[in-house]
């Protein structure tokens, strides 16, 4: 059984003839604006010299935004890039330490100075030896449950007292 492989998946769907929805919206807004100007100036009995230029200008801009794609870009993106190119300076100069650093107000953290704890190196050595013994014996030491319980309590109490200081 053969399957149809979709082609041109990047192409936008057409609604009426070759026009996409985006093009139809642009033509509708631009055409409506041009028609409104035409009707408003025609009803005021102005000569063709008055109402023709604004209608032609609006129609030309509308057609450009709808159908022109210079450099394979939609016209509005091309126009924005063109303006950006001519407005932003071409030469950029880096100056060291010219601005204040950005400090976010969303993540305010209170900075508390931590007190430096001076611990006895002998206690660290003792707890390290206990840990080594537990790892070497795979958690099975020669102490019975009561001795283990008392040793654990003493370690917890010693650490609790150190934190309170």
Residue pairs with C-beta under 8 A, 6 or more apart in sequence:
12 20
12 21
12 22
13 20
13 21
14 20
15 21
15 24
16 24
19 27
23 66
23 67
26 62
26 65
26 66
27 62
27 66
29 62
30 58
30 59
30 61
30 62
30 63
30 65
30 66
31 59
31 62
33 58
33 62
34 55
34 58
34 59
34 62
37 51
37 54
37 55
37 58
38 51
38 55
41 50
41 51
41 54
42 51
64 75
65 75
65 76
66 75
68 75
68 78
69 75
69 78
70 78
71 78
73 81
117 162
119 162
123 158
127 155
130 151
130 155
133 141
134 141
141 148
143 151
